[in-house]
């Protein structure tokens, strides 16, 4: 994974958090800024070099877990059950996405090991 991809994913997570907080607070500028940062991060991540060693779903899954935990915490703090439930769901989706990426990483590593030993 190259630096652009990592930075892009970071901007996606940060933008999603800003966007969610802006919506929660009713702050249109913060929501718009978060949306712009998230979309910019997606574009930056897409321009990166091919992944080397880590499936991109693992990184994105972690981002969804962080975002979901943030939403869940805000929902709990404000008594907003809908936001809390959305956070729990996003966190669970992120965990599944991370696990799927991890499984692909393991399969790729097993294929690489077979290629190194000459067995296929």
C-alpha positions in Angstrom: 0.0 0.0 0.0 1.5 3.3 -0.9 1.4 6.6 1.0 -1.4 8.1 -1.2 -3.7 5.2 -0.4 -3.0 5.5 3.4 -3.5 9.2 3.4 -6.7 8.9 1.2 -8.2 6.4 3.6 -7.3 8.7 6.5 -9.1 11.6 4.8 -12.1 9.3 4.2 -12.4 8.4 7.8 -11.8 12.0 9.0 -14.3 13.3 6.5 -16.9 10.8 7.5 -16.5 11.8 11.1 -16.8 15.5 10.3 -19.8 14.8 8.1 -21.5 12.9 10.9 -20.7 15.5 13.5 -22.0 18.2 11.3 -25.3 16.4 10.7 -25.6 15.8 14.4 -25.0 19.4 15.3 -27.0 20.8 12.4 -23.9 22.5 11.1 -24.2 22.6 7.3 -20.6 23.9 6.8 -19.1 21.2 8.9 -21.2 18.6 7.0 -20.1 20.0 3.6 -16.5 20.1 4.7 -16.6 16.5 5.9 -18.3 15.4 2.6 -15.6 17.2 0.6 -12.8 15.6 2.6 -14.3 12.2 2.4 -14.8 12.4 -1.4 -11.3 13.8 -1.9 -9.9 10.9 0.2 -11.7 8.4 -2.0 -10.1 10.0 -5.1 -6.7 10.1 -3.5 -6.9 6.5 -2.4 -8.0 5.4 -5.9 -4.9 7.0 -7.5 -2.5 5.0 -5.3 -0.3 2.1 -6.5 -1.7 -1.4 -6.4 -2.0 -2.9 -2.9 1.1 -4.7 -1.6 0.4 -7.1 1.2 -2.7 -5.6 2.8 -6.2 -5.9 1.2 -7.8 -2.5 1.0 -11.0 -3.8 2.6 -9.0 -4.4 5.8 -8.1 -0.7 6.0 -11.6 0.5 5.0 -13.2 -1.9 7.4 -11.2 -0.4 10.3 -12.3 3.0 9.1 -16.0 1.9 9.3 -15.4 0.5 12.7 -14.0 3.8 13.9 -16.8 5.8 12.3 -19.4 3.4 13.6 -18.0 3.6 17.2 -18.0 7.4 16.9 -21.7 7.5 15.8 -22.7 4.9 18.4 -21.0 7.0 21.1 -22.6 10.2 19.9 -26.0 8.5 19.8 -25.6 7.2 23.3 -24.4 10.6 24.6 -27.3 12.4 23.0 -30.0 9.8 23.6 -30.5 9.3 19.8 -31.3 5.6 19.5 -31.4 5.8 15.7 -27.8 7.1 15.5 -26.7 4.6 18.1 -28.2 1.7 16.1 -26.6 3.1 12.9 -23.3 3.2 14.6 -23.6 -0.3 15.8 -24.5 -1.5 12.3 -21.6 0.4 10.7 -19.2 -1.0 13.2 -20.4 -4.6 12.5 -20.2 -4.0 8.7 -16.7 -2.7 9.1 -15.7 -5.7 11.1 -17.1 -8.0 8.4 -15.3 -6.0 5.7 -12.0 -6.2 7.6 -12.4 -10.0 8.0 -13.1 -10.5 4.3 -10.0 -8.5 3.4 -8.0 -10.5 6.0 -9.2 -13.8 4.4 -8.1 -12.6 0.9 -4.7 -11.6 2.4 -4.3 -15.1 3.9 -5.3 -16.7 0.5 -2.8 -14.5 -1.3 0.0 -15.4 1.2 -0.8 -19.1 0.8 -0.6 -18.8 -3.0 2.7 -16.8 -2.7 4.1 -19.5 -0.5 3.1 -22.2 -3.0 4.8 -20.3 -5.8 8.0 -20.0 -3.7 8.1 -23.7 -3.1 7.3 -24.6 -6.7 4.2 -26.5 -5.8 0.9 -25.4 -7.3 
